[in-house]
Amino acid sequence: MSDLWEKAADDRQSRCAIAHYLADVQDETVAELAWDLRALEYAEDENWLPSLHVNLADDYRRLGDTAKAEEHLEAARTRLRLLADDAYGELMRSAVEHVAQALAERSTRRLETSPGG
């Protein structure tokens, strides 16, 4: 994957997509958070933002940082309007609700499915 990362050095959207994917395959939440933050740094297409923010909210929730989790959950919610009323949009709306519920329960366990799908 590092080869892919280097080849995409001049392509912000590719770097965003690669980092977003790499976050989902990490075993440790701290590593997942690092890749999710990197994905957000490279995001140029606003349609990525709901997914990136819900993933960050989930990372921070699992790390016990409630304030940052709530901040990113709110950012995800406000950007849901960017998404169409289709299967992907519904997936993101559902992810926001699952993370919100886990946060309200003060759970730090990994959700059975990744918030982004």
FIFI-251317 format. One line per field, with one value per atom (N, C-alpha, C): residue number from 1; residue in three letters; atom name; x, y, z. Coordinates in Angstrom, 2 decimals, always signed. Each point is the difference from the previous one (the first is absolute). Layout:
i	[NUM  ...]
aa	[ALA  ...]
at	[CA  ...]
px	[X  ...]
py	[Y  ...]
pz	[Z  ...]
This chain:
i	[1  1  1  2  2  2  3  3  3  4  4  4  5  5  5  6  6  6  7  7  7  8  8  8  9  9  9  10  10  10  11  11  11  12  12  12  13  13  13  14  14  14  15  15  15  16  16  16  17  17  17  18  18  18  19  19  19  20  20  20  21  21  21  22  22  22  23  23  23  24  24  24  25  25  25  26  26  26  27  27  27  28  28  28  29  29  29  30  30  30  31  31  31  32  32  32  33  33  33  34  34  34  35  35  35  36  36  36  37  37  37  38  38  38  39  39  39  40  40  40  41  41  41  42  42  42  43  43  43  44  44  44  45  45  45  46  46  46  47  47  47  48  48  48  49  49  49  50  50  50  51  51  51  52  52  52  53  53  53  54  54  54  55  55  55  56  56  56  57  57  57  58  58  58  59  59  59  60  60  60  61  61  61  62  62  62  63  63  63  64  64  64  65  65  65  66  66  66  67  67  67  68  68  68  69  69  69  70  70  70  71  71  71  72  72  72  73  73  73  74  74  74  75  75  75  76  76  76  77  77  77  78  78  78  79  79  79  80  80  80  81  81  81  82  82  82  83  83  83  84  84  84  85  85  85  86  86  86  87  87  87  88  88  88  89  89  89  90  90  90  91  91  91  92  92  92  93  93  93  94  94  94  95  95  95  96  96  96  97  97  97  98  98  98  99  99  99  100  100  100  101  101  101  102  102  102  103  103  103  104  104  104  105  105  105  106  106  106  107  107  107  108  108  108  109  109  109  110  110  110  111  111  111  112  112  112  113  113  113  114  114  114  115  115  115  116  116  116  117  117  117]
aa	[MET  MET  MET  SER  SER  SER  ASP  ASP  ASP  LEU  LEU  LEU  TRP  TRP  TRP  GLU  GLU  GLU  LYS  LYS  LYS  ALA  ALA  ALA  ALA  ALA  ALA  ASP  ASP  ASP  ASP  ASP  ASP  ARG  ARG  ARG  GLN  GLN  GLN  SER  SER  SER  ARG  ARG  ARG  CYS  CYS  CYS  ALA  ALA  ALA  ILE  ILE  ILE  ALA  ALA  ALA  HIS  HIS  HIS  TYR  TYR  TYR  LEU  LEU  LEU  ALA  ALA  ALA  ASP  ASP  ASP  VAL  VAL  VAL  GLN  GLN  GLN  ASP  ASP  ASP  GLU  GLU  GLU  THR  THR  THR  VAL  VAL  VAL  ALA  ALA  ALA  GLU  GLU  GLU  LEU  LEU  LEU  ALA  ALA  ALA  TRP  TRP  TRP  ASP  ASP  ASP  LEU  LEU  LEU  ARG  ARG  ARG  ALA  ALA  ALA  LEU  LEU  LEU  GLU  GLU  GLU  TYR  TYR  TYR  ALA  ALA  ALA  GLU  GLU  GLU  ASP  ASP  ASP  GLU  GLU  GLU  ASN  ASN  ASN  TRP  TRP  TRP  LEU  LEU  LEU  PRO  PRO  PRO  SER  SER  SER  LEU  LEU  LEU  HIS  HIS  HIS  VAL  VAL  VAL  ASN  ASN  ASN  LEU  LEU  LEU  ALA  ALA  ALA  ASP  ASP  ASP  ASP  ASP  ASP  TYR  TYR  TYR  ARG  ARG  ARG  ARG  ARG  ARG  LEU  LEU  LEU  GLY  GLY  GLY  ASP  ASP  ASP  THR  THR  THR  ALA  ALA  ALA  LYS  LYS  LYS  ALA  ALA  ALA  GLU  GLU  GLU  GLU  GLU  GLU  HIS  HIS  HIS  LEU  LEU  LEU  GLU  GLU  GLU  ALA  ALA  ALA  ALA  ALA  ALA  ARG  ARG  ARG  THR  THR  THR  ARG  ARG  ARG  LEU  LEU  LEU  ARG  ARG  ARG  LEU  LEU  LEU  LEU  LEU  LEU  ALA  ALA  ALA  ASP  ASP  ASP  ASP  ASP  ASP  ALA  ALA  ALA  TYR  TYR  TYR  GLY  GLY  GLY  GLU  GLU  GLU  LEU  LEU  LEU  MET  MET  MET  ARG  ARG  ARG  SER  SER  SER  ALA  ALA  ALA  VAL  VAL  VAL  GLU  GLU  GLU  HIS  HIS  HIS  VAL  VAL  VAL  ALA  ALA  ALA  GLN  GLN  GLN  ALA  ALA  ALA  LEU  LEU  LEU  ALA  ALA  ALA  GLU  GLU  GLU  ARG  ARG  ARG  SER  SER  SER  THR  THR  THR  ARG  ARG  ARG  ARG  ARG  ARG  LEU  LEU  LEU  GLU  GLU  GLU  THR  THR  THR  SER  SER  SER  PRO  PRO  PRO  GLY  GLY  GLY  GLY  GLY  GLY]
at	[N  CA  C  N  CA  C  N  CA  C  N  CA  C  N  CA  C  N  CA  C  N  CA  C  N  CA  C  N  CA  C  N  CA  C  N  CA  C  N  CA  C  N  CA  C  N  CA  C  N  CA  C  N  CA  C  N  CA  C  N  CA  C  N  CA  C  N  CA  C  N  CA  C  N  CA  C  N  CA  C  N  CA  C  N  CA  C  N  CA  C  N  CA  C  N  CA  C  N  CA  C  N  CA  C  N  CA  C  N  CA  C  N  CA  C  N  CA  C  N  CA  C  N  CA  C  N  CA  C  N  CA  C  N  CA  C  N  CA  C  N  CA  C  N  CA  C  N  CA  C  N  CA  C  N  CA  C  N  CA  C  N  CA  C  N  CA  C  N  CA  C  N  CA  C  N  CA  C  N  CA  C  N  CA  C  N  CA  C  N  CA  C  N  CA  C  N  CA  C  N  CA  C  N  CA  C  N  CA  C  N  CA  C  N  CA  C  N  CA  C  N  CA  C  N  CA  C  N  CA  C  N  CA  C  N  CA  C  N  CA  C  N  CA  C  N  CA  C  N  CA  C  N  CA  C  N  CA  C  N  CA  C  N  CA  C  N  CA  C  N  CA  C  N  CA  C  N  CA  C  N  CA  C  N  CA  C  N  CA  C  N  CA  C  N  CA  C  N  CA  C  N  CA  C  N  CA  C  N  CA  C  N  CA  C  N  CA  C  N  CA  C  N  CA  C  N  CA  C  N  CA  C  N  CA  C  N  CA  C  N  CA  C  N  CA  C  N  CA  C  N  CA  C  N  CA  C  N  CA  C  N  CA  C  N  CA  C  N  CA  C  N  CA  C  N  CA  C  N  CA  C  N  CA  C  N  CA  C  N  CA  C  N  CA  C  N  CA  C  N  CA  C  N  CA  C  N  CA  C]
px	[+0.81  -0.81  +0.85  +1.19  +0.84  +0.39  +0.15  +0.29  -1.15  -1.20  -1.20  -0.06  +0.31  -0.02  +1.00  +1.20  +1.02  -0.38  -0.56  -0.40  -1.10  -0.78  -1.11  +0.40  +1.28  +0.48  -0.59  -0.26  -0.52  -1.50  -0.67  -1.44  -0.71  -0.49  -0.61  -1.19  -0.83  -1.18  +0.39  +1.01  +0.48  +0.59  +0.75  +0.56  -1.12  -1.04  -1.14  -0.62  -0.24  -0.61  +0.89  +1.29  +0.93  +0.03  +0.12  +0.05  -1.31  -1.12  -1.32  -0.09  +0.49  +0.01  +0.96  +1.22  +0.99  -0.46  -0.75  -0.54  -0.87  -0.80  -0.93  +0.66  +1.24  +0.67  +1.01  +0.02  +0.91  -0.56  +0.87  -0.40  -0.12  +0.81  +0.03  -0.72  -0.79  -0.79  +0.89  +1.12  +0.91  +0.50  +0.34  +0.45  -1.16  -1.19  -1.18  -0.26  +0.11  -0.19  +1.01  +1.25  +1.04  -0.33  -0.46  -0.35  -1.27  -0.97  -1.22  +0.30  +0.89  +0.39  +0.72  +0.84  +0.70  -1.00  -1.00  -1.03  -0.71  -0.36  -0.68  +0.90  +1.27  +0.96  +0.03  -0.18  +0.07  -1.35  -1.06  -1.34  -0.24  -0.42  -0.39  -1.46  -0.50  -1.39  -0.85  -0.95  -0.85  -0.80  -0.23  -0.76  +0.74  +1.31  +0.76  -0.22  -0.36  +0.01  -0.92  -1.23  -0.82  +0.67  +0.54  +0.64  +1.27  +0.80  +1.24  -0.29  -0.97  -0.31  -0.64  -0.85  -0.60  +1.07  +0.95  +1.10  +0.86  +0.28  +0.77  -0.77  -1.30  -0.82  +0.11  -0.06  +0.09  +1.38  +1.06  +1.36  +0.12  -0.39  +0.12  -0.89  -1.17  -0.89  +0.70  +0.60  +0.67  +1.23  +0.59  +1.16  -0.42  -1.32  -0.50  +0.02  +0.24  +0.01  -1.39  -0.90  -1.39  -0.16  +0.74  -0.13  +0.34  +1.12  +0.38  -0.98  -0.48  -0.97  -1.27  -0.48  -1.22  +0.23  +1.17  +0.33  -0.07  +0.60  +0.00  -1.36  -0.73  -1.34  -0.90  +0.11  -0.76  +0.42  +1.30  +0.48  -0.56  -0.07  -0.59  -1.48  -0.71  -1.45  -0.27  +0.75  -0.25  +0.32  +0.84  +0.37  -0.82  -0.89  -0.85  -0.85  -0.30  -0.80  +0.69  +1.31  +0.76  -0.29  -0.54  -0.19  -1.38  -0.07  -1.28  -0.84  -1.26  -0.92  +0.06  +1.13  +0.22  +0.60  +0.44  +0.52  +1.23  +0.91  +1.19  -0.39  -0.90  -0.46  -0.64  -0.79  -0.64  +1.04  +1.01  +1.08  +0.69  +0.27  +0.67  -0.91  -1.28  -0.94  -0.09  -0.02  -0.03  +1.28  +1.14  +1.28  +0.04  -0.48  -0.04  -0.84  -1.15  -0.87  +0.63  +0.70  +0.65  +1.11  +0.79  +1.06  -0.60  -1.04  -0.67  -0.54  -0.59  -0.54  +1.12  +1.09  +1.13  +0.60  +0.06  +0.53  -0.92  -1.30  -0.96  +0.09  +0.31  +0.15  +1.38  +0.85  +1.38  +0.80  -0.36  +0.69  +1.30  +1.04  +1.27  +0.34  -0.94  +0.24  -0.08  +0.67  -0.05  -1.38  -0.61  -1.31  +0.17  -1.04  +0.10  +0.31  -0.48  +0.33  +0.62  +0.90  +0.63  -1.07  +0.08  -1.01  -0.10  +1.08  -0.02  -0.52  -0.37  -0.53  +0.65]
py	[-1.21  +1.21  +1.27  -0.07  +1.20  +0.42  -0.97  +0.33  +0.79  -0.44  +0.68  +1.42  +0.14  +1.30  +0.94  -0.49  +0.82  +0.36  -0.93  +0.27  +1.06  +0.11  +0.95  +1.34  +0.26  +1.19  +1.30  +0.08  +1.23  -0.02  -1.02  -0.16  -0.07  +1.15  +0.10  -0.95  -0.11  -0.87  -1.46  -0.42  -1.38  -0.23  +0.96  -0.14  -0.07  +0.79  -0.04  -1.40  -0.55  -1.32  -1.09  +0.08  -1.01  +0.07  +1.19  +0.15  -0.47  +0.32  -0.40  -1.53  -0.65  -1.46  -0.56  +0.54  -0.51  +0.14  +1.03  +0.15  -1.19  -0.46  -1.09  -1.35  -0.16  -1.30  -0.03  +1.05  +0.03  -0.81  -0.65  -0.76  +0.88  +1.03  +0.88  +1.31  +0.45  +1.22  +1.22  +0.07  +1.15  +0.08  -1.14  -0.02  +0.36  -0.49  +0.33  +1.50  +0.59  +1.44  +0.77  -0.44  +0.70  -0.01  -1.14  -0.07  +0.79  -0.03  +0.79  +1.50  +0.44  +1.42  +0.35  -0.90  +0.23  +0.08  -0.87  +0.04  +1.34  +0.49  +1.29  +1.13  -0.08  +1.01  +0.10  -1.12  -0.02  +0.12  +0.02  +0.05  +1.33  -0.08  +1.20  -0.08  -1.19  -0.22  -0.04  +0.91  +0.09  -1.26  -0.82  -1.23  -1.01  +0.17  -0.86  +0.38  +1.23  +0.52  -0.72  -0.37  -0.72  -1.30  -0.76  -1.26  +0.22  +0.96  +0.27  +0.45  +0.88  +0.49  -1.07  -0.85  -1.06  -1.00  -0.27  -0.89  +0.61  +1.29  +0.68  +0.01  +0.24  -0.03  -1.37  -1.04  -1.36  -0.27  +0.45  -0.18  +0.66  +1.26  +0.73  -0.62  -0.48  -0.67  -1.22  -0.80  -1.21  +0.31  +1.16  +0.41  +0.72  +0.20  +0.63  +1.51  +0.61  +1.47  +0.45  +0.11  +0.32  +1.35  +1.00  +1.34  -0.01  -0.61  -0.06  -0.88  -1.07  -0.88  +0.79  +0.76  +0.80  +1.08  +0.60  +1.03  -0.58  -1.16  -0.60  -0.59  -0.47  -0.51  +1.14  +1.16  +1.16  +0.44  -0.05  +0.35  -0.98  -1.27  -0.99  +0.29  +0.27  +0.28  +1.20  +1.05  +1.22  -0.20  -1.00  -0.24  -1.09  -0.63  -1.03  +0.58  +1.29  +0.65  -0.03  -0.21  -0.06  -1.28  -1.00  -1.31  -0.16  -0.75  -0.29  -0.91  -0.05  -0.90  -1.35  -0.67  -1.29  -0.97  -1.15  -1.03  +0.49  +0.71  +0.51  +1.04  +0.91  +1.00  -0.64  -1.02  -0.72  -0.71  -0.57  -0.65  +0.99  +1.20  +1.01  +0.50  +0.18  +0.43  -1.06  -1.24  -1.10  -0.06  +0.22  -0.01  +1.09  +1.18  +1.10  -0.39  -0.61  -0.40  -1.09  -0.96  -1.06  +0.56  +0.89  +0.60  +0.88  +0.74  +0.84  -0.86  -1.13  -0.88  -0.55  -0.45  -0.52  +1.09  +1.21  +1.13  +0.32  -0.01  +0.26  -1.05  -1.22  -1.11  +0.01  +0.93  +0.10  -1.27  -0.67  -1.22  +0.36  -0.74  +0.16  -1.27  -0.89  -1.24  +0.27  -0.83  +0.09  -0.43  +0.76  -0.37  -1.22  -0.81  -1.23  +0.29  +1.11  +0.40  +1.38  +0.25  +1.31  +1.04  +1.19  +1.01  +0.40  -0.11  +0.37  -1.10  -1.09  -1.09  -1.25]
pz	[+0.00  +0.00  +0.00  +0.59  +0.02  -1.41  -0.91  -1.41  -0.60  +0.27  -0.50  +0.55  +1.29  +0.66  -0.68  -0.27  -0.64  -1.43  -0.73  -1.39  -0.08  +1.04  +0.02  +0.62  +0.12  +0.69  -0.52  -1.29  -0.59  -0.21  +0.50  -0.21  +1.35  +0.44  +1.33  +0.16  -1.00  +0.11  +0.13  -0.74  +0.13  +1.39  +0.47  +1.36  +1.04  -0.18  +0.91  +0.00  -1.18  -0.13  +0.60  -0.27  +0.53  +1.52  +0.55  +1.47  +0.62  -0.62  +0.49  +0.06  -1.04  -0.03  +1.05  +0.06  +0.94  +1.45  +0.29  +1.36  +0.37  -0.94  +0.27  +0.19  -0.40  +0.13  +1.15  +0.81  +1.14  +1.17  +0.73  +1.17  +1.25  +0.06  +1.17  -0.30  +0.95  -0.18  -0.22  +0.68  -0.17  -1.44  -0.59  -1.40  -0.93  +0.32  -0.80  +0.03  +1.18  +0.14  -0.84  +0.01  -0.76  -1.50  -0.53  -1.41  -0.30  +0.91  -0.21  -0.01  +0.88  +0.00  -1.29  -0.48  -1.26  -1.16  +0.00  -1.05  +0.01  +1.19  +0.11  -0.52  +0.29  -0.46  -1.53  -0.68  -1.46  -0.69  +0.75  -0.60  -0.71  -1.24  -0.76  -0.42  -0.17  -0.40  +1.26  +0.11  +1.19  +0.27  -1.02  +0.21  +0.88  +0.15  +0.90  +1.47  +0.26  +1.36  +0.99  -0.36  +0.99  +0.47  -0.94  +0.34  +0.82  -0.41  +0.73  +1.42  +0.17  +1.35  +0.87  -0.57  +0.84  +0.41  -0.88  +0.38  +1.10  -0.12  +1.05  +1.32  -0.06  +1.21  +0.66  -0.80  +0.54  +0.58  -0.67  +0.52  +1.38  +0.07  +1.27  +1.08  -0.38  +0.96  +0.59  -0.88  +0.48  +0.85  -0.23  +0.82  +1.28  +0.16  +1.22  -0.01  -1.15  -0.12  -0.46  +0.97  -0.28  -0.69  +0.43  -0.58  -1.49  -0.36  -1.42  -0.78  +0.62  -0.67  -0.31  +0.96  -0.21  -1.06  +0.00  -1.00  -1.42  -0.20  -1.33  -0.36  +0.99  -0.27  -0.49  +0.62  -0.44  -1.40  -0.27  -1.35  -1.03  +0.35  -0.92  -0.22  +1.08  -0.11  -0.90  +0.18  -0.79  -1.47  -0.30  -1.40  -0.67  +0.73  -0.61  -1.12  +0.08  -1.04  -1.36  +0.00  -1.25  -0.77  +0.70  -0.61  -0.60  -1.07  -0.66  +0.89  -0.31  +0.71  -0.70  +0.15  -0.65  +1.02  -0.46  +0.91  +0.76  -0.67  +0.68  +1.04  -0.36  +0.95  +1.22  -0.23  +1.12  +0.86  -0.64  +0.73  +0.94  -0.51  +0.82  +1.13  -0.29  +1.04  +1.10  -0.40  +0.95  +0.83  -0.66  +0.71  +1.06  -0.34  +0.96  +1.21  -0.24  +1.12  +0.85  -0.62  +0.78  +0.88  -0.54  +0.79  +1.10  -0.32  +1.01  +1.14  -0.33  +1.04  +0.88  -0.61  +0.77  +0.87  -0.51  +0.77  +1.18  -0.23  +1.07  +1.10  -0.40  +0.96  +0.66  -0.40  +0.49  -0.27  -1.08  -0.40  -0.71  +0.28  -0.71  -0.78  -0.09  -0.76  -1.49  -0.76  -1.46  -0.44  -0.90  -0.54  -0.89  -0.10  -0.80  -1.46  -0.52  -1.35  +0.06  -0.90  -0.09  -0.27  +0.60  -0.24  -1.46  -0.71  -1.40  -0.92  +0.55  -0.82  +0.39]
